[in-house]
Amino acid sequence: MNKAELIDAVAANTGQSKSDAGAAVEAVFDNIRNAMKSGDTVSLVGFGSFCRHCGLSRRSGPQHMALAR
């Protein structure tokens, strides 16, 4: 799923316009990005964690998503 598909899905699931859903998705991404830039780790239980310099576990695969530069 890419960003446009995510926005479409959020719009469909919430009844919002694509514009409003896009703004909501962008706000979530901006907040995650800003927290990571500040050195914080963002943990979303049941989804994953985002951190600036996360490692990979060879046993269980990627557990974290690192900030793209």
Secondary structure, DSSP 8 states (H G I E B T S, - for coil): --HHHHHHHHHHHH---HHHHHHHHHHHHHHHHHHHHTT--EEETTTEEEETT--EETTTEE-EEE---
